[in-house]
Amino acid sequence: MIAEIKKQYNKEARLIAKKNDNIYDSFDELISKLDLVSMLKIDDIDSINYGLYLYVEELKNHLKGIELQLKTEILAGSLKV
């Protein structure tokens, strides 16, 4: 069943899901990425739009990876609360 779930995610999300030892580390990393976005100062919108787009796409992949990691840990019974 876990293999079937993994097929639903792109390669980047699967790599992110494997990256951390537990789901809490993944959330900590995501929060730090979101903090970075909140600190950006946009002076020249034209030059930064593409960079922001790429960063947001990375965040979306990170969220998908966390979702996959969470589902996998729940199914495997290894989610630590």
LUMMAR-73414 format. One record per residue (C-alpha): chain; z, y, x. Coordinates in steps of 0.001 Angstrom, whole numbers, plus 500000, padded with zeros to 6 digits. Each point is the difference from the previous one (the first is absolute). Layout:
LUMMAR-73414
atom rokol = A; up = Z; north = Y; east = X
...
end
This chain:
LUMMAR-73414
atom rokol = A; up = 500000; north = 500000; east = 500000
atom rokol = A; up = 500775; north = 502420; east = 502853
atom rokol = A; up = 496539; north = 499415; east = 501489
atom rokol = A; up = 498400; north = 500875; east = 496650
atom rokol = A; up = 501958; north = 503249; east = 499864
atom rokol = A; up = 499050; north = 500921; east = 503579
atom rokol = A; up = 496296; north = 499694; east = 499154
atom rokol = A; up = 500382; north = 502940; east = 497590
atom rokol = A; up = 500803; north = 502424; east = 502857
atom rokol = A; up = 497819; north = 501480; east = 502703
atom rokol = A; up = 500434; north = 499104; east = 503675
atom rokol = A; up = 501957; north = 503170; east = 500814
atom rokol = A; up = 502516; north = 499373; east = 497203
atom rokol = A; up = 500486; north = 496396; east = 501168
atom rokol = A; up = 500665; north = 501199; east = 503562
atom rokol = A; up = 502536; north = 502548; east = 498764
atom rokol = A; up = 501719; north = 497319; east = 497924
atom rokol = A; up = 500500; north = 497906; east = 503155
atom rokol = A; up = 501073; north = 502917; east = 502202
atom rokol = A; up = 503696; north = 500333; east = 499119
atom rokol = A; up = 502758; north = 497417; east = 499820
atom rokol = A; up = 501093; north = 501025; east = 496521
atom rokol = A; up = 498979; north = 502191; east = 497106
atom rokol = A; up = 502586; north = 502667; east = 500811
atom rokol = A; up = 498409; north = 500726; east = 503400
atom rokol = A; up = 496669; north = 500436; east = 498218
atom rokol = A; up = 501493; north = 502519; east = 497581
atom rokol = A; up = 501637; north = 501897; east = 502880
atom rokol = A; up = 496648; north = 500262; east = 501736
atom rokol = A; up = 498325; north = 501206; east = 496813
atom rokol = A; up = 502665; north = 502652; east = 499444
atom rokol = A; up = 499488; north = 501302; east = 503548
atom rokol = A; up = 496246; north = 500225; east = 499379
atom rokol = A; up = 500576; north = 501908; east = 496764
atom rokol = A; up = 502391; north = 502342; east = 501800
atom rokol = A; up = 497239; north = 500771; east = 502477
atom rokol = A; up = 497590; north = 500897; east = 497196
atom rokol = A; up = 502594; north = 502272; east = 498393
atom rokol = A; up = 500431; north = 501933; east = 503280
atom rokol = A; up = 496292; north = 500768; east = 500469
atom rokol = A; up = 499031; north = 503645; east = 499953
atom rokol = A; up = 496423; north = 500530; east = 498914
atom rokol = A; up = 498537; north = 503158; east = 501520
atom rokol = A; up = 496329; north = 499048; east = 500169
atom rokol = A; up = 499320; north = 497814; east = 496972
atom rokol = A; up = 496445; north = 499016; east = 500999
atom rokol = A; up = 501028; north = 498455; east = 503295
atom rokol = A; up = 503017; north = 498075; east = 498723
atom rokol = A; up = 498725; north = 498568; east = 496717
atom rokol = A; up = 498342; north = 497009; east = 501632
atom rokol = A; up = 503090; north = 499216; east = 502079
atom rokol = A; up = 502190; north = 500157; east = 496909
atom rokol = A; up = 497579; north = 497735; east = 498150
atom rokol = A; up = 500178; north = 497396; east = 502774
atom rokol = A; up = 503786; north = 500227; east = 500142
atom rokol = A; up = 500344; north = 499578; east = 496233
atom rokol = A; up = 497695; north = 496969; east = 500155
atom rokol = A; up = 502284; north = 498552; east = 502690
atom rokol = A; up = 503008; north = 500623; east = 497755
atom rokol = A; up = 498265; north = 498208; east = 497128
atom rokol = A; up = 499366; north = 496997; east = 502238
atom rokol = A; up = 503625; north = 500142; east = 501112
atom rokol = A; up = 501164; north = 499909; east = 496370
atom rokol = A; up = 497741; north = 497029; east = 499299
atom rokol = A; up = 501458; north = 498272; east = 503061
atom rokol = A; up = 503531; north = 500622; east = 498759
atom rokol = A; up = 499048; north = 498669; east = 496575
atom rokol = A; up = 498554; north = 496853; east = 501576
atom rokol = A; up = 503036; north = 499581; east = 502254
atom rokol = A; up = 502337; north = 500376; east = 497028
atom rokol = A; up = 498097; north = 497466; east = 497890
atom rokol = A; up = 499915; north = 497566; east = 502926
atom rokol = A; up = 503733; north = 500338; east = 500684
atom rokol = A; up = 500828; north = 499529; east = 496312
atom rokol = A; up = 497856; north = 496868; east = 499734
atom rokol = A; up = 501312; north = 498595; east = 503266
atom rokol = A; up = 503575; north = 500731; east = 498963
atom rokol = A; up = 500665; north = 501959; east = 503178
atom rokol = A; up = 500629; north = 503438; east = 498462
atom rokol = A; up = 503356; north = 501246; east = 501242
atom rokol = A; up = 501881; north = 502284; east = 497650
end
